[in-house]
């Protein structure tokens, strides 16, 4: 995201899949809880379900942060099926990182991706 920003501002995407509470995620996708509000949609959403997590995670402050949900595959995918998440990354957005940025934007040349999976 850039130099001179807080830790929260440098967090570009954080998903809790809290939309699992209302069931509209199959149509609306998932919105991250950062200040950037990136949207994640599912490819072949009928292969997924969203379930309240059984993981030992920080639940956040009661009443301020919605519960954490897990994105769960309903079954194994077949070789001809495509399934996953898609995120639109407009040029200059918080998710726009890569090797083609100039040295004036050094922080956009590196990123850390963290996934928890079981």
KATA-V567163 format. One record per pair of residues at least 6 apart in sequence whose ideal C-beta (glycine too) atoms are under 8 Angstrom apart, sorted by sequence separation. I is the first residue (numbers start at 1). GAP is how many residues later the second one is. If there is no record, write none. Layout:
BEGIN
I:GAP
I:GAP
END
This chain:
BEGIN
19:6
31:6
32:6
42:6
59:6
77:6
89:6
90:6
2:7
31:7
32:7
89:7
101:7
1:8
2:8
17:8
31:8
32:8
59:8
87:8
101:8
1:9
19:9
30:9
31:9
59:9
19:10
29:10
30:10
73:10
98:10
99:10
1:11
19:11
29:11
30:11
57:11
97:11
98:11
19:12
29:12
96:12
97:12
17:13
29:13
55:13
97:13
53:14
71:14
97:14
15:15
18:15
52:15
53:15
55:15
26:16
52:16
53:16
54:16
15:17
16:17
25:17
52:17
53:17
14:18
15:18
51:18
52:18
13:19
14:19
26:19
50:19
51:19
14:20
25:20
26:20
50:20
13:21
50:21
51:21
12:22
50:22
11:23
13:23
48:23
49:23
12:24
48:24
13:25
15:25
25:25
48:25
49:25
8:26
9:26
12:26
47:26
48:26
8:27
13:27
47:27
46:28
47:28
42:29
20:30
47:30
19:31
20:31
20:32
33:32
17:33
44:33
47:34
48:35
47:36
44:37
44:38
43:39
44:39
43:40
44:40
42:41
43:41
42:42
43:42
42:43
43:43
41:44
42:44
21:45
40:45
41:45
21:46
40:46
41:46
40:47
18:48
21:48
39:48
16:49
18:49
20:49
38:49
39:49
16:50
18:50
19:50
38:50
16:51
17:51
18:51
16:52
17:52
16:53
17:53
17:54
38:55
38:56
36:57
38:57
36:58
36:59
34:60
55:61
55:63
13:74
13:81
12:82
13:82
12:83
12:85
1:93
12:99
2:103
3:103
3:104
2:105
1:106
2:106
END
